[in-house]
Amino acid sequence: MLASGGSTFTLSLHGAWNASTRPAIHLPLDPHYRRRSDEALRFSAVVLGHRLPARHPRRITPTRHRQLVLRLHAYDLAAADASLRQIAATLLDPIALTMPDDVWRDSSLRTMARTLRDEGSALVHGGYVSLLDGL
């Protein structure tokens, strides 16, 4: 077991003939896989004498930031008992309030409002943890 930068992974040496020349790193496929794989890559670079890969800070782009804000706003509106129409009119296009019912039923505004509401709910109920792993 090895620990590096807050991540833990297993280094195995297989076989007598190649144990020192061909070690293997084993990573569990769990919610922290991405972070562990980044650390394993850095570790292997040091062991093999390669240039250490740069650590890029995980940042939320302006576009992603706007999407997250929209999702959370949609969640807040839904929590305040706003209808999908009201969510669509507030966040996407005010015309949603005046659309005839048959047009609204098949409207992309309705689909987008539902998606924003559902994704906002997912963020609030634990999905925000994905932000720590770089989305």
N, C-alpha and C positions, 0 to 999 in steps of 0.2 A: 504494500500500500504506500502510495506517495501522496503528499499534500503540497500544493503549489498555488499561491494566490487565492486561498479560500476554496479551492477545488480539490477533490480527492479522486484518484484513479488508481488502477492496479497496473503494475509493470510486471510482466512475466518473462521468464527466460525459459525457452522451450528447447529441449534436446541438448545433449552434451556437445555435439560438434559445432553448433552455431549459437549457443547461448550468449556468448559475448558479442557476436557480430550481428545477430538478428533478434534483438529483444522485441517484445510486442506490448502494446498498451491496450488494455481492455477498459472500455467505457460503458457503464450501464446506460441503457436507453430509458431515461427518466426525464422529468421536467427540467433538470439542470444539465442535460446533455450538451447543449450549445456552449455553456460556460466551461464545462469540463473539457470539451474538445478544443476550445481556444487555449486553455492551459496546457493540455497535452501537446498541442502543436508547438507551443513555446518551449516546453520541456524537451521535446524531441529535437528541436533546432539546437538547443544547447548541447545535448548529448552527442549529436551527429556533427557538431562543429559548424553548423550553418549560421548565417546571419539571423539574428533574432527578429521575428516578425514584429512590426509596430503594433502597439495597442491603440486601436482607434476607439475613441470614446463613442459609446452608443448614443446617438442623438436622434431626437424626433425632428423630422423635417417640417418646415412650415406647412406643407400640404397635409402631412399626417396629423399635425397639431390641430389644424382646422377640422379635420374629420373626427378627431377625438372630441373636440369641443361640441361639434354637431351631435354626436352620439350621446354625450352626457346631457346636453340640452334637451334632446328628444326624450331621454329617460326622465328628466325632471318634469317635463310637460306631461308625460304619461302618468307619472306619480301624482300629479295634480289633477288627474282625471280628464286630461285633454283627449279629444278624439284624434284618430289618424288624420282627419281633414284639418283639424286645428294645428296639429304638429306640422303637416305639410305646408299649410298657409304661413305659419310662423317662421319655419326654417328654410323652406324651399321656394314657394311661389304663392302669393296671396290669392291667385286665381283659383286655387283649390277649394276655397269656400263657396265660389259661385258656380262650380261645375255641376252639370246635371248628374243625377245619381248613376245613370247608365254609363256615362263617360268616366265618372270617378271610379267606378268599379274596376275598369280596365286601365286606369291611368298609371303611368310610370311614377307620378308623384306619390300615389298611394303605396306603391311597391317600395319606393325609396324611403318614405316616412316609416313604414313598417320595419324595414331593414335597420334604419337608424335607431328606432325605438328598441328593437331586439338586441342590437349590438351594444347599445348603451346599457341595457339591463345586464348583459353578459359582462361588460366591463365592471359595473358596480358590484356584481355578485362573484367576484374573484378573478375576472379576466384582466384586471389591472396588473396582476403579477407578471403577465407577459411583457409589460413595459420594461421590467427589470432585465429581461433577457434579450432586449433589442428588438422586440416586435418581430 
